[in-house]
Amino acid sequence: QVQLVESGGGLVQAGGSLRLSCGASGSIFSINVMGWYRQAPGSQREWVASITRDNSTNYADSLLGRLTISRDNAKNTVYLQMNSLKPEDTAVYYCYARVAWASSLYTTWGQGTQVTVSS
């Protein structure tokens, strides 16, 4: 199995930047895709970004240009660099991994990290 642990959340002022980290452990070679979702108060979970095995990246249209998703294979870690943060970016950010296991694909989630952007 794959375990994910997020870090890097916190309180920032509007216009600031934050880098989230997601460390993976376990059967890391079974991971096909990693990425991020977020869930704002009173809202449904929203897809943010992803990165694939061939290093292809995708971003939500509303966030394009303010995000960079990357990975450090040596550290088994995926990063989400967020710039020009807005109050509406306030949410719990969840790391996910699509994992190949027992001839099936599973989604594994981290515990979430809180991002709060003040006005």
C-alpha angles and dihedrals in degrees: 000000000000124000123199128199122187127203140163101072122131146117119313135165122248111279093029131117136238135183119211121201131204118192119198127205135174122037094008095163089064092065114109101172135011128189150130139271127183135203121202122200110284093005136103122253112281128203113239112174145330141199125203136209090266090051094253111155131204131186138193110260093236091056101038111130095023098066137064121185116196141156140220107209094191090059096035087232135136121203134203113200111198122191135180090024119201131200089251088063088071107121146110107276117213126197117214138187130199104220130195108219132155092354091304138093120241133183117227121194135204122226094257134246124233119238116189121183116193126206 
